[in-house]
Each structure stands twice: as structure tokens, then as C-alpha cells.
Amino acid sequence: MKKSEAWYALFPLDVYALGPFRFTKEKSEHEFREYLREWEGVKRLPKGVEVWPTR
């Protein structure tokens, strides 16, 4: 699983991706999705949310 200090997120129906979300410690995709759930204040992210690390 990839780890990165910065991630992008694209929510369904959004034209542009959000980010980069920058962190002091590397996060895995699972940890970043967990962060997004807290950030949005939801228990589950919408179907079709795409996330990817910066290079």
C-alpha cells in the first residue's frame, strides 16, 4: 500500500480534485480515507471517491 505525506481527493460530481492535503507523517490510503471521513463529518464516504498520492 502506498504511503505519502500529501494526497488528493476527488468527490463524485466535483469537477476539480481537492488538495493536496499535507501531513507531517506519511499516511496510507486507508488512513487518508479515514481522515476524509472525519473532515467531512460522515461515517461513510460517497461511492466513487477517488484518492491518489502526490509524486
C-alpha positions as CSV (number, residue, x, y, z in Angstrom):
1,M,0.0,0.0,0.0
2,K,1.3,3.4,-0.9
3,K,2.2,6.0,1.7
4,S,2.6,9.7,1.2
5,E,2.7,13.0,3.1
6,A,0.3,14.6,0.6
7,W,-2.9,13.3,-1.0
8,Y,-5.5,14.5,-3.5
9,A,-9.2,13.6,-3.3
10,L,-11.9,13.8,-6.0
11,F,-15.5,13.5,-4.8
12,P,-18.3,12.4,-7.2
13,L,-19.9,15.3,-9.2
14,D,-16.9,17.6,-8.4
15,V,-15.1,19.0,-11.4
16,Y,-11.7,19.5,-9.6
17,A,-9.8,17.5,-7.1
18,L,-9.3,18.8,-3.6
19,G,-5.7,19.1,-2.3
20,P,-3.1,18.4,-1.8
21,F,-3.9,17.6,1.8
22,R,-0.5,17.7,3.5
23,F,0.5,15.8,6.6
24,T,3.7,15.8,8.8
25,K,3.8,12.0,8.8
26,E,3.1,9.7,5.9
27,K,-0.4,8.2,5.7
28,S,-1.6,5.2,3.8
29,E,-4.7,5.3,1.5
30,H,-6.7,3.8,4.3
31,E,-5.6,6.4,6.8
32,F,-6.3,9.2,4.4
33,R,-9.8,7.9,3.7
34,E,-10.3,7.8,7.5
35,Y,-9.1,11.4,7.7
36,L,-11.6,12.4,4.9
37,R,-14.5,10.8,6.7
38,E,-13.7,12.9,9.8
39,W,-13.1,16.0,7.7
40,E,-16.5,15.6,6.0
41,G,-18.2,14.6,9.3
42,V,-19.6,11.4,7.8
43,K,-19.5,7.7,8.7
44,R,-19.0,6.6,5.0
45,L,-17.6,8.4,2.0
46,P,-19.8,8.6,-1.1
47,K,-19.4,5.8,-3.6
48,G,-16.8,6.8,-6.3
49,V,-14.5,8.9,-4.2
50,E,-11.0,8.8,-5.8
51,V,-7.8,9.4,-3.9
52,W,-4.2,9.4,-5.0
53,P,-0.9,10.4,-3.5
54,T,1.4,13.1,-4.8
55,R,4.6,12.1,-6.5
